[in-house]
Amino acid sequence: MSELRYDGQTVVVTGAGGGLGKAYATFFGGRGANVVVNDLGGSFKGEGQSSKAADVVVDEIRAAGGKAVANYDSVENGERIIETAIREFGRIDILINNAGILRDVSFKNMTDADWDLTIKVHVKGAYKCARAAWPHFRKQKYGRVINTASAAGLFGSFGQCNYSAAKLAQVGFTETLAKEGFKYNIICNVIAPIAASRMTQTVMPPDILENLKPDWVVPLVAVLVHPSNTRETGSIFEVGGGHIAKLRWERAKGALLKTGPTLTPGAVLKKWDGVNDFSEPQYPNGVADFMTLLEEAQKLGDNDPGEHLDFTGKVALITGAGAGLGRSYALLFAKHGASVVVNDLMNPDDVVQEIQKNGGKAVGNKASAEDGDAVVKAAIDAFGRVDIVVNNAGILRDKAFANMEDQMWDQVIAVHLRGTYKVTKAAWPYFLKQKYGRVINTTSTSGIYGNFGQANYAAAKLGILGFSRALAREGAKYNIYVNTIAPNAGTNMTRNIMPEEMVQAFKPEQVAPIVVALSSDRVPKPPTGGLFEVGSGWHARTRWQRSGGHGFPVDVKLTPEAVLKAWKDIINFDDGRADHPEDAQDGLKSIMKNMQNRSGGANGKKQASANQEILDNIEKAKKAKAQGTEFTYDDRDVILYNLGVGAKRTELPLVYENSDSFQVLPTFGVIPQFGASIPWNMDDVMPNFSPMMLLHGEQYLEIRKFPIPTAAKLVNVPKLIEVVDKGNAAIMFSGTTTKDANTGEDIFYNEVAVFVRGSGGFGGPTKGTERGAATAVHKPPQRQPDSTVEEKTTEEQAALYRLNGDRNPLHIDPEFSKVGGFKTPILHGLCFFGISGKHVYQTYGPFKNIKVRFAGTVVPGQTLRTEMWKEGNTVIFQTKVVETGKLCIAAAGAELMGRKGSKL
């Protein structure tokens, strides 16, 4: 296949100073394109500014013979970025909206600044750049746009409500641009990349980041923006780690109920299985045929009313409730016993009087949804609580994208997306306090599928869905449920886009019952995080479907040509491999699985002959000298470590710096080596290396200075000892000497053995060298233990221990631990190593070295039992998890110093 080229074309890449953006820029620069390297030069949190990041990339492209210029503007000023392309190269052909920031924080602690800046950079920035490029695209009848979503947007992510909203907004925006641009040969797609960058460094451990290089994302983008792609537009792709798949919306057959008085919330719940019936799914790109559905609904017999839902004592707040859908919701909640806050910027009073006339309780609130605090205050002032929030307020500012003005964009985003955020944010503290809350947010089929002339509305409405999905994850454990509806109804807002007969036929009363049903306690599991299309008596859940996609070998450089060759597999939904991802773990599943995909086969069988390059690299790495990495600690760090391995407040020598015998537990010696810079690359010394295949097998620690200083400035010097070839795997042994930075005196020495599946067969030694205590395997004697110590870990043990330096989310984030195959976050191996070492120390006194083999996992809250046998000057021990009876540490031993230490 001939190489895909971009000669004479101009590519604009935002956020191109590093990570994925840099990878795009250098690729296109190497394939003949003129490149505008845009980067503000700020931090991943959006702070600061510098021209250096963009300049470095430009210099790199030019040094390789390419053409590039830098631009340092914020994406908010997209017109300046596009002007740079026109001024320097005379045209713009490809726009890659890549710039982004993270402001991760739980919703209860999120500030307006966290929200606003994230939306401004991602949503407004993508709009401004695309809007500035659009006239040029239309004039030349050619353009290619890539917008950037994420798994957080597609599925919702805990602690990322702002980011999830911003990223799913990209999907609705892209789908609309694709529809508007197609007749002008403007192709627009959106990707959800999993790639290592400054942004992901805070949420993924280094070993996984290593195998999620941006190079795996670039080839897909290269195919999508090439002139040869004239059909694939408005599409969503998940990409990273060598795997590419396409996503599309799948709509359930749904439940159709007769419209009219018997269409009640109870009747909808009675048909809930039908609402979620995907046995005959649709794969739409637009709104359902509601007129036909209405005609069919009217032919049905009366509905089974089901259970009557009673909201007595509950307070429902509905925004935009002065007319249309909001009025219908308010009346139905009041009919079912709820006290209702009727919010409307124009006239809430008529609806309040209507409710009161019917014997219900209601108050009015005249305020914009953007003033969420005032809206919620009305509920608290009137009724002392708020239980249900229905975010319904909205406006339309429809206009073809070529004619859209910034004010039209800003107003729609502010009312819909920011208004939904502000009202929910104001209600959230009350929900948390009472451990109860129901939120119904309003998206639109214009957002889900895109719609001509509604780029602003589509972005806002799908942003609301991303927000809802993230919020559903944060609220679930507090009995706060969040669902999203896409209603079809004739209202004053839709009167200018629907024929009058449709406005009259599509009554809001046909939507209200599912809103009340979803706000009840009767929704079957899962009761939160759903998306439902509704109208004309029809109710249907909508979800993602993902193609089986294609996995490329992770040990072979991926090219656009290889992606193009596998295109039919990538977009194939009909070969039996398609699935329905519901969360970020599902989203990562295929990518993580593909990390075992090797060109030589996943089983990593031993190669027939020696890999001389690997063998030479090992020898070179063994001779490499590390510069040394500093580590400073004081009594605070000592106390933190001691607490992390279970020290109690009564054990003053471990937790009180002014104790006469204040001391460092010996196993603290493993801490300074964290973060030490190694002078070799893992890829170079093992074939097919994947961090996902790595297991921490053994740990050896020597204490070379005793007593251990309670504060010191240290230098860590790592070295490669050897790599052992086990055929299907490799074992790498590395050692780190920790010295006093001032005196040069040795303090600690660590050896670590890591077992790497799939990295053997390179012709190396099949057996490691004997190095005394460092490689000793201690077999427990055939008798009852001489001493046993049991200790129950706390639920907070992992959270506390990770503050010693290893911030791997596997030990704190339940979403991430599921990716690793664990139902809940697990305890760091070096934490229960430290607890076991403490048991030996407290029972037999100081030891000069300790060696363990990791044999299993520990969940915080489980009980550890260390069984010890004293054989001469060595304590042989093993540690079991009492609840399971399984070993977590085996074949372990500690060589005593020969004198009894004080028991603690």
N, C-alpha and C positions, 0 to 999 in steps of 0.2 A: 504494500500500500504506500502511495506517495505521501510525503510529509505534508501535514497541514501547515499552510503558511498564511501570513497576514501582511505581506509586503504592501507598503503604501497606505495601510490603514492606521488610524490613530486610536489608541486605547487610553482611557482615563481610568485609573485605579485609585480609589480613595482608601485612606488608611494603609498606604503602601510602604511605610517606613520599616516594617518588620513583619514577622509571621507570615500569615496567608497572603496579605497584600503584597509583600515583597516577593513572594514566590510567583504571584501572578505577573508582576511587573518584569521580573527578570526573564520569565518564560517568554512573554510576548516580545520583549526586547531582543531575545535570541531567535525569534521566528519572523523577524522582518518588520514588526510594527513600530510606529512611533509611540512612545509611552509618556504619559503625564503621570508622574509619581507624586500623588498628593498625600501629605501627612502633616498634621498640626504639630506633631512632636510632643504631645502630652503623654501623661501616664495612662494606664488602662482604665483608671477611674475618671479620666477626662480632665485631669489637673495639669496646669503648666503648658508650655509651648516651646518648641525648638525647631530650627531648620535642619539640624544635623541628621535626623533619621532619614528624611527624604533625600538629602544630598548624598549620603553614603550609597543609597540604592542607585541613584542616577550615575554616580561615578562607576559603580560596578557594571551597569549596563553599557556605558560608554567604553569602558576598558575592554569589554568583550566585543566591541565593534558595533553596538547598537545605538539607537537614537533615543534620547530621553531628556526631559526637563522636569524640574521640581516645581511644586506648588505647595504653599504652606497655609492655605486658607482652611478655616473650619468648613465642614460640609454644609453648615447653615448658610454659607455664602456660595452655594453651588454654582451660581452664575459666573463667579470669578474663576472657579476651577475649569469650567467649560471654556471660558474666554481664553484661558491659557492654552488650551488645545487649539483653538481657532487661530490665535495670534501666532503661535509657534509653528503649527503644522498645516493650518488652513482647513482643517476638517475634524470631525469627531465621528467615529464609527462604532466604537464599543465603549460602554460604560459599565464598570464593575463597582457597585456600591458595597464596599467592604468595611468601611470605617465603623468602629463601634467602641463602646465602653461598657464596663460593669460597675454597678452600684448595688452589690448583693447585700441584702439585709432582710430580716423577717418583716412581715407586713406590719406588725404592731410597732416596730421601731423605724419604719420607713418614713423619711421626711419628704416634703414636697420637692425639695431640691434633688433628692435621689430619683424621684419619679420624673420630674421635669427634664433634667439633664439627659436621662436615658432616652426618653421619648424624643427630645430635641435632636440628639445625635443620630439615632437610628431611623426614626420615622420622618421627621422634618428634613433631615439630611438627605435621605434617599429621594424624597420628593423634590427637593431643591435642585439636586444634580440632574435628575431625570427631566424635570421641567425645563431646565436650561438647555439640555441636549435635544429635546423633542423637536423644536422647529427645524434644526439641522437634519435630524433623521427624516422628517417628513419631506423636506425639500429635496434631499438626495434619494428619497425612497429606499433608504437602507439604514438600519440601526440594529444594534444588539445590546440588550440590557440583562445584567445579572444582579439580582437582589439577594440579600443574605438573611435567611431565617436561622433557626437553630432547633435542636431537640427541646430546649426549654420553651420555645414558642409552640412547637407542634404538640407537645404533651403537657406543658406546665411543669415548673420546677420550684421546689421548696426554696423560699428565700429569694426568689427572683420574679416577683410579681411584675415589677416594672420591665425587666428584660423580656419576660415571656410575652407581655403585651406588645412590646415594641417589635419583637421578632415575628409573631404571628401576623401583626399588621402588614409585614412585608409580603405575606402570601396574598392577602386580599388586594393589596396595591398592585402586585405583579400580575395577578389574573385579570385585573381591569385593564392595565396597560397592554397586555397581550391581546385582548379583544379590540381595543381601540387602535392598536398599531398594526394589526395583521395585514390590512389592505395596503399599507405603506411599506411592507416588507420590514417591519420593525418587530423583531422577535424578542420576547421577554420571558425569562425563566427565573426561578428562585431555588436556591440550594440551602440545605441544612448541613453544614460541614462539621465534622469532628476533626479538629486539627489543633496541634500545639501552637500556642501563641502566648503573648503576655497576659491576655485575658484569661486563658484557661489554666495558667500556672497556679492560680489560687484555688482551683476546684478539682484538679486532677493530680495524682502523684507523679513524680518524675519518671518512674519506670514505664507507666502507660503513655505518658506524653512522648516518650522516645519513639514509640512506634506509630504515633499519630501525626506524622510530619505533613506539612502543607502540600508536599509534592504529590500526595495521594488525591488531593482535591483539584489541583490545577488542570489535569487532563480532561476531566468532565467539563469544566468551564470552557476549555479550549474547543471542545466539540460543539458545545451549545452556541458559542458566539461565532463560529466559522461561517463563511458565506454559504457553504454547502448545506447548512441546516436551514431549511425554509419551512418546515412543518412543526417541529417540536417547540411549542410555545405555550405559555401559561402553565407550565409543568413544575412539579415540586420533586426535588431529588434529595435523598439522604446519601452522604458520601463521606468516606474516611477510612483509614486503615486498610485500604485495598478493596473495599466493598462499595458498590454503587447500587442503589435501588430507587425506584420511582414510587411516589405516593399519590393517591387520588382519594376523593371523597366517595364513600359508600353509604347509601341511604337505605334504611330498612323499608320493607313493604309497608309497615305501619299499621295502625288501627284506625278504621273509618267508623265514626259514630254518627248517628242521626243528629242533625242540627236542630236547635230549638230548646224547649224547656227541659227535656230529659238529658241534655248534654251537661252533666254535672261533674265536679271534681271526682266524686266517687265512681261515676260511670267510666271516666278515663282510667282510674286505677284498676277498675275491674278488667279492663282490656290491656293492662300494662305489658303482658307477654307479647301482644300484637305490636305494641309501640316499638318493642325491641326485636321484632321478628325479621331476621336477615336471610330467611330461606329463599326469598325471591328479591334480591337487592337490586337497586338501581345505581348507576354510575353517572350521575348527572353533571352538567356544566352550567346549570341554571335552575330557576325556580320550577317547582312542580306545576302540573296542570290543575290549578285550583278550581277552575270553572267546572271541568269535568268531575273532579272530586266532589264539588258541591252538589252537582246534579245527582250523583250517585248517593251521596249522603242523605239527600232529601227523600230518596225512595225507600230508605231503610225503616224498619219498625222502631218503636220507642226503645231507648237504651235501658238496660238494667241499671238502676240508680246506684247500686253498690252502697258502700258505707257513707253515712253523713259525717262530714268532717266538721269538728267543732273547734273554733279558734277563740272561744271565750277566754278572756284574760291575756290574750296575745295582742301585740300592737304591730300593725302593718303600715309601713311607710312606702308610698308609691310616688315616684317623681313623674312629672309631666302628666298628672292625673286629672287635669281640668277638662279633658275631652278625650275622645278616641279610645285607644287601648287602655290608657291609664285610668280613665273613668270607669271602664268596664271592670278592670281589676278591683278598683276601690269598692264599687257596688257589691261585687261578689264576695270579697273578704268581709265586708260589713254584714252581708246576708248570713255568713257563716260564723258570726259572733265576734269578729275581731274589731278592735278599736283602730280607726284608720286615720293616718295623716295624709291629707290630700295636698301634695306639693305641685305648684304650677307657677311659672313665671308670670302668666297673664291673669288667669281667673280661677282660683281654686274654690271660690265660695259657692258657686252653683252646685257643684258635686257634693260639697259638705252639707248643704241644705237638703239635697235629694236623699242623702243617707239618713240624716236626722229625721226627715219626714217619714221614712220607712221604719223608724224606731231604732236606728243604729247610732253608733258613737263615732264622731269624726271631728277633726279640726283642720283648718286650712293653713297653708304655709306658702307665702308668696316670695319665692327666692329662686335664683338660678341654681341648678344642680352643681355648678362649679363652686358654690358656697356651701359645701357639704356640711360644715360645722353648724351653720344656721338651720339647715334642713333637719338635721338630726336633733338639734336643740329643741325644735318645735315638738318633737315626739316626747322628749324627756320632760319638758315643761308641762305638757298637757297630760301625759299618762305615766310618767316616771320610769319608762322603759322603752325599748324597741326590740322587737323579736324578728321581724321580717322586713327586708328591704327589697323592693322591686325597682331596679334602675331602668326606667322607661323613657325618660325625657330625651328628646332629640330634635334635630333640625335637618333640613336638606339645603345644600348649595350645589346643585347639579350643574356641571359644565364639562364640555369636552376637555380633555387634558391639555390640548394645545391652547385653550383659552382660559384655563383655570388661573385664578389670581391667588396670591399668598393669603389674602384675607379669607377667601372661601375655604382654603385648606385649614387655616388656623381655627376658624370658627367651628367647623365640624369636628375637628379633633378635640377642641376644648370642651364642647358640650357633651359629646358622646363619650369619648375615652377618658378625658380628665374628670368630667362630671361623675362618671361611674366610679372612678377611683376615689374622688373626694367624699362622696356620700358614704361609700362602703368603709372608707378609712375612719370617718367620724363615728360610724356605728360599731366598729370592730372592738373597741375597749369594752363596750357594754356586752357584746356577744361573749367575749372571753370571760368576763366576770361572772356572767350567769351560766356559762358553759352551754349556751344555746344560741343559735342564730340560723336564719335562712336567707339566702341571697339569690334572687333571680335577676340575671343580667340579660340584656337584649342585644343580640347580634342580628344579622340579616343575611338572606340568600345573596344579596349584593356583595357582602363580605366573603361569604363562603365560596362563591363561584366567580366573583368579579362581575362588573356590570358597566356597560357603556356610560360615560359621562359621570361616573361616581367614584373616581379614584380616591377622593377624600373620604367619602362615606364608607367605601369598601375597606380602606385601611383602618378607619376608626372602629368599624364594626367587627372586623376579625381581630383587631387588637383587644377588644373587649373579651373575645373568646379566649385568647391567650392569657389574659389577666384572670379570667374566671377559673381556668384549669389550674393555674398556679395557686390561686387562693383556695381552691377546693382541697388541695394537698395540705396547705397550712392549717385549714380549719377543721379537717375531719376528726382529729383527736379531741377537739373541744366541742364536738356535736354541732359544728357550724357547717352547713351544707350549702354548696354553691353550684347552681345549674344555669344553663344558658338556653334561651329559646330564639328561634328565627321565625317570627310571626308573619303571617300574611293577612292583612286586614285593610279595609278601606277606611282611611282617616283623613283629616284635614292635611296631614303631611304628605299623604300619597295621592291626594286629589289631583295634583298637577302632573302625575305620571301614570295614572290609571284612568280609563274611561269611566264616566259617572255611573254607568250601570254596574260596573265591577265594584266601585266604591260602595254602592248600596248593597250589593250581594255579599261582599266579604265583610261580615259583621265582626266587630271586636269581641262580641259575646261568644264567638266560636273559638277564640284563643284563650279567654280568661280561665276556663276550668283547669287547664294543665298548669297554669301559674299557681293557682290555689292548691292543686294536688301536690306539686313539687315543694310547696312551702309547708306541707304537713309532715307528720311523723309516720306516714303510711307507705312511703315509696319503698318498694323492694330494693334489696342491695343490688348494685351499688347505688346509694341514694344521692351521690354527689359527683360533680365533674362531668355531667352529661350535656349533650347538645341535641336539641329537639327542634325539628321543623314542624310548624303547626298552622292550621287554618282550614276553613271549610269543613270542620268536623274531623279532619285527618290529623293524626299525630304520629310522627316517626322520628326515631333516633338516627343521627348521622355520625359516622365515625371514619377513621382512616382505614384504607386498605393499602398495603405495601407489596410491591412485586417481590418475588424471590431474589431478583437482582443478579448481580454477577460479582464473584470474588476473584480478585487477581492475586497471584503469589506475592507475598510480602517481601520476598528476597530478590525480586526482579523489579527494576525501575519501570514505573507505569508511564505509558505514553498516550497521547490522544489517539493515535492510530490503533492502539490496542483496545481502547474504550470504544471506538467506532466499530471495530470488528465484533465486539461483544454486545452491540447495541440492542439487538433483538432480545437477548436474555435480560438485559437491564430493565427493559420496559414491558416484559411479558408478565401479565397478570393471570394468564389462563393455563399455566403449566402445572398447577397444583401446589406451587411453592408459596403463593401469596399468603400473607398473614395480616393481622389487625393489631398493630402496636397501640398500646394504651398509655404507656408511660416511658420515661427516659430509659429505663432498663430494657424494655422491649426495643426501644429505638437503637440502643447500643448492641443489642444481642448479636446481630449479623456481623457487625463490625468487629466485635471482640472475638467471635468465633473464627473470623477470617484471619486472625493473627496467627493461626496454626497452619495456614495455607502456604505451603512451600513448593517451589518449582520441582524439588526432588521428591515430593510426596510428604504428606503430613506426619507420617510415622517416623521420619528422620532416620531411616535405616543407615547403617554404617556404609560409607562409600568404599569402593573397591580399592582405591589407592589413597595415599596420603595427600592432604591438601597442603602443599608446601608453603603457600602464601600465609595460611593460618599459622602453621608451625613457625615460620619466620617472624610473623607478627607477635607471637607469644614470647619468643626469645627477646625481641626488641622491647616489648612491654616490660618484661622482667628486669631489664636494665635501665628502664626509664626512671628518672629522678623527679620526685614530686617537689614542688616549690615549698610546700608546707602551708597548711590552712590554720589560721589562728582560732582559738576558742577561749573565751574568758568567762569565768563564773565566780559567783560570790556566795555568801551564806544563804541568800534568798533562793538561789538555784539548787543548793544542796537540800534545803527544806522541801522545796517543790518536788525534787526527785524522791526523797524519802517518803513524802506523802503519796506520791504516785505509785509506790510499791507497798502501800498499806500501813505506813507508820501511823500510830495513834497519837492523839493530843497529849496523852499521859506519858508518852515516851519522850521526855524532855531532851535527852541527848540527841534525838533525831529531829526534833521540831522546834527547839528553842536555842537561838544563837548564843544566848548568855549562859547556857548550861556549862558547868565546869567540864563535862565530858562530851560537849557538842562534837559530832563526828559525821563523816560521810560513810554511808554504806558502801562496801567494796564494789558492788556491781554498778555503782555510778560510773565506773570506768568505761562502760560502753557508750556513754553519752557524748563525750567530746568528739568522737570520730564522726558523728552525724554531720553531713555536709562537707566532709573533707574532699578536696578536689583530687581525683585520681588522674595519673599521667598516661592513661591509655583509654582506648575506645572499646566498649564491649563488643561491638560489631566486628572489630578487627581480630579479636582473639577467640571468637567462637563463630562457626558458620550458622546461618539461619537464626541468629539471635533474636529472641522476642522477649520483652520484659514480662509479658503475660505468662510465659512458660517458666518463670524464675521462682524458685522456692528458697527461703532462708533455711538451710539445712542444719548447720552447726555453728556454735559460737564458743570461742575460747578467749579468756581474759586473764592477763597477768597483772597483778598489782606490784609495781616495781618500787614504789615508795610508800612506806607506812610509818606513822599514820598518814593518811591521804590529806593533803591540804584542804582546808575548808573554803579557800578562795585562791584562785591562781589564774595566770595568763599562760595558756598552753599553745603548742604548735603540733599539729597532726601531720604525720608524713606517711602516706599510704604507699604500698608496693604490691605488685603482682607476684605471688609465690609460684603458682603452677596452675595449669588447666588439665584436668584428667579426662580422658576420652572413654565414655562408657557405652559407645555404640549408638544407642538411642538418645543419649543425653551427654551433657558435659558437667563436670564439677569444677568450679573456679574457686581457688583459695587465694585470698588476699589478706595482707597484714597491715596494720597501722600502728606505728610507734607514736606515742603521745609524750611530748617533752615539755619541761618547764621553759617558757620562752626566754626567761631571764638568765637561768643558770645552765640550760642545756641538759639538765638531769632528766632521765627517763622517769615518767610517772606511771603510765599504763602501756600495755601492748595488747592489741586485739587481733585475733584471726577469725575470719568469717568464711564459711564454706557455703556457696550457693549452688543449687542443683538446677540446671537449665535443660528442660525437655526439648528434644528436637535439635540440639546443637552439638551432638557428637558425630562420630564417623569421620573425623578429620585426620586420623592416623597418628594421634598423639599417644602418650603413655596411658595404659589402661589401669594403672595402679599408682596411687599417690605415694610420696616419700614419707617416711616415718620421721616425725619431729617431736618425739617425746610426749610431754603432757598435752601439746596442742592437737595431737592426732589420736590420743588415747581413747579407747572405747571401754567404758567401765561397766562390767557385768555385775548386777546385784548378786550377793551370796544367796545360797539356798537356805535361808533361815528367816525368821520374822525380823522386821526392822529393829534396830537398836533404839531408834527414836522416831517419833512421828509428830508432825506439826500440821494442824489443820487451820485454814484461814479462809473465811468467806470474803470474796471480793465484793465491792460495792457496785451498784448500778452506774455510778459515775466514774469508775476506775479508768476506763478507756479515755474518757473526756479529760480527766486530770493528767494521765500519763503522757498524752500527746503534746502537752505543753512543754515537755522536755526537749522538743525539737523536731520530732517526726510528725508532720501535719497530714499524714496520709488520711484522706476521708474515709477509707475502709474502716477506720476505728471510731467513727463518729456519725457518719451520714448513712442512715438506713437505706436511702435510695442507691447510694454507691455500693454499699456492702452487698446488695442484691445482685449487682453486676458481677461481683466476685463469687456468687453462689451461696452467700450467707444471708439467712433471714433477717438477722440483726447485726449491727456492728460488733466486731470481735475485738478481743484484747490484743494489744501488740505483743508479739512473742517475747520481746525483750522486757516487757512488763512482768509477765509471769516467770521469766528467767530471774528478774530482780527479786520477786517475792520468794521464789525458791532459794535463791542465794541468801536472802535475809534469814530464812529458816535455818540454813546451815550455820550462818554466822552467829545467830542468837543461841544455837544449841551447842556448837563446838568451838566458837571463837574465830579469830581472824584466819583467813586463808590467803595464800600467795598466788593461787591461780584457780580457775574454775572452768570446766568444759561441759557443755551440754549438747544434746541432740534434740531438735524440736520434733515432736511426734504427733501433735494434734492442736486443736484450737480451743480457746476458752471464751465463753460469753460472759460479759460483765454481770456480776451477781452470782456466778457459780462459785462453788467451794473448792479450794485447792488443798490437797493433802500431800505433803512432802515426806516420803519414807526414806530414812537414812541408815546406813550401815557404816560403822567405823572400822576400817581395815588399816592397822598401823597408823601412818600419818595422813591417810587419805579418807575422806568421807565419800562413799559411793551413795548416790541418791537417785530417786526418780519421783516425778510429781504426777498425780492423777487428779482428774476432775471427779469429785465425789458423786455428783449427780448422774454421771454417765458411766463411771468406772473406767474410763479410757485414759491412757497416758497422754500428757501434753509435753512432758520432758522425759527423755529416756537416756540410758547409758551415760549418766552424768557423774562427775566426780570433782571434788575440790581438795587440793593439797594444803593441809594446815601449816601454819607458821611455826608450830611447835610450842606455842604457849597459849594458855587459856585467855580468851578475851572476856570482858565483863558482859554478862547477859543483860539484855535491855528489856 
